């Protein structure tokens, strides 16, 4: 088990799929009703489209700009869709927070003091941040 899989399972994932594992990807064909793609740069969507079930959707969140041309055959024959969204509004954000509350989904954070912000930024540049930093505003001095 990789560290990423261990982390995902610790956070509550029931299943784990590695997109570079061709056999696992083939076995997962037509298994998803929804895929939320949060990759913020140009990337190939073609490996993910066959994972969608009939009448399912891949939603790109936050990626702006060109994408690789999708192969339309799996889209047409499976009635699959690609959609996009920059961000939800207040209503959608509240629905997401309510859902997280019902399901006990909590963020993984590392609390830092205001005077640790430069160190945190350096760690971020080194990719030494596991999830996200949260600044303890009580540590802010006037």
C-alpha positions as CSV (number, residue, x, y, z in Angstrom):
1,X,0.0,0.0,0.0
2,X,1.4,3.4,-1.0
3,X,1.4,6.4,1.4
4,X,-1.2,8.1,-0.7
5,X,-3.5,5.1,-0.4
6,X,-2.9,4.8,3.3
7,X,-3.7,8.5,3.7
8,X,-6.9,8.2,1.6
9,X,-8.1,5.2,3.6
10,X,-7.3,7.0,6.9
11,X,-9.4,9.9,5.7
12,X,-12.3,7.5,5.0
13,X,-11.9,6.3,1.4
14,X,-13.5,2.9,0.8
15,X,-11.7,2.4,-2.5
16,X,-8.5,3.6,-4.2
17,X,-7.8,3.7,-7.9
18,X,-4.4,4.6,-9.4
19,X,-4.8,6.1,-12.8
20,X,-1.4,4.7,-14.0
21,X,-2.5,1.1,-13.3
22,X,-4.1,0.1,-16.6
23,X,-5.6,-3.1,-15.3
24,X,-7.2,-1.3,-12.4
25,X,-8.5,1.4,-14.7
26,X,-10.0,-1.2,-17.1
27,X,-11.6,-3.0,-14.1
28,X,-13.2,0.3,-13.0
29,X,-14.8,1.0,-16.4
30,X,-18.4,2.3,-16.1
31,X,-18.2,2.4,-12.2
32,X,-18.6,6.1,-11.5
33,X,-21.7,8.3,-11.6
34,X,-19.6,11.4,-11.0
35,X,-16.0,12.3,-11.2
36,X,-14.8,15.6,-9.9
37,X,-11.6,16.6,-11.6
38,X,-9.7,19.3,-9.6
39,X,-6.4,19.2,-11.6
40,X,-5.8,23.0,-12.3
41,X,-3.7,22.5,-15.4
42,X,-4.1,21.1,-18.9
43,X,-4.3,17.3,-18.8
44,X,-5.7,14.4,-20.7
45,X,-9.3,13.5,-19.8
46,X,-9.5,10.5,-22.0
47,X,-8.4,7.9,-19.4
48,X,-11.2,9.0,-17.1
49,X,-14.2,9.2,-19.5
50,X,-14.5,5.3,-19.7
51,X,-14.7,5.2,-15.9
52,X,-18.1,7.0,-16.1
53,X,-21.3,5.0,-16.1
54,X,-24.0,5.7,-18.6
55,X,-25.5,9.2,-18.2
56,X,-22.7,10.2,-15.8
57,X,-20.6,13.3,-15.7
58,X,-17.0,14.4,-15.3
59,X,-16.9,17.9,-13.8
60,X,-13.8,20.0,-14.1
61,X,-13.5,22.4,-11.2
62,X,-11.2,25.4,-11.5
63,X,-9.3,24.4,-14.6
64,X,-9.2,27.4,-17.0
65,X,-7.8,27.1,-20.5
66,X,-7.3,24.5,-23.1
67,X,-7.7,20.7,-22.5
68,X,-6.6,17.8,-24.6
69,X,-9.2,16.9,-27.1
70,X,-11.5,14.2,-25.6
71,X,-12.2,11.1,-27.6
72,X,-16.0,11.5,-28.3
73,X,-16.7,7.8,-28.9
74,X,-17.0,6.8,-25.2
75,X,-19.0,10.0,-24.6
76,X,-21.5,9.3,-27.3
77,X,-21.9,5.6,-26.8
78,X,-22.2,6.0,-23.0
79,X,-24.2,9.2,-22.9
80,X,-21.4,10.6,-20.8
81,X,-20.8,14.4,-20.2
82,X,-18.0,16.7,-19.4
83,X,-19.0,19.8,-17.5
84,X,-17.2,22.6,-15.7
85,X,-17.5,25.0,-12.8
86,X,-15.2,27.6,-11.4
87,X,-16.8,27.6,-7.9
88,X,-20.2,27.2,-6.3
89,X,-22.1,30.0,-4.9
90,X,-23.2,30.5,-1.3
91,X,-26.1,28.0,-1.6
92,X,-23.8,25.3,-3.0
93,X,-21.1,26.0,-0.4
94,X,-23.7,25.7,2.4
95,X,-24.9,22.4,0.9
96,X,-21.4,21.1,0.8
97,X,-20.7,22.2,4.4
98,X,-24.0,20.6,5.5
99,X,-23.1,17.4,3.7
100,X,-19.7,17.4,5.4
101,X,-21.3,17.9,8.8
102,X,-23.7,15.0,8.2
103,X,-20.9,12.7,7.1
104,X,-18.4,13.9,9.7
105,X,-16.0,15.0,7.0
106,X,-13.4,17.2,8.6
107,X,-10.4,19.0,7.1
108,X,-6.9,17.9,7.7
109,X,-5.0,21.1,8.8
110,X,-1.7,22.1,10.3
111,X,-2.2,25.1,12.6
112,X,0.6,27.7,12.5
113,X,1.2,31.0,14.3
114,X,1.3,34.2,12.4
115,X,5.1,34.5,12.9
116,X,5.5,31.1,11.2
117,X,4.0,32.2,7.9
118,X,7.4,32.7,6.1
119,X,8.5,29.2,7.2
120,X,5.1,27.8,6.1
121,X,5.5,29.5,2.7
122,X,9.0,28.0,2.3
123,X,7.6,24.6,3.2
124,X,4.8,25.1,0.6
125,X,7.4,25.9,-2.1
126,X,9.2,22.6,-1.2
127,X,6.0,20.6,-1.3
128,X,6.4,19.9,2.4
129,X,2.8,20.5,3.3
130,X,0.7,17.4,3.9
131,X,-2.8,19.1,3.5
132,X,-3.2,22.7,4.4
133,X,-2.0,25.4,6.7
134,X,-4.4,27.4,8.9
135,X,-3.2,30.5,10.6
136,X,-4.1,30.9,14.2
137,X,-5.4,34.4,14.2
138,X,-5.2,34.6,17.9
139,X,-1.4,34.7,17.4
140,X,-1.7,38.0,15.5
141,X,-0.3,40.9,17.6
142,X,-1.5,44.4,17.0
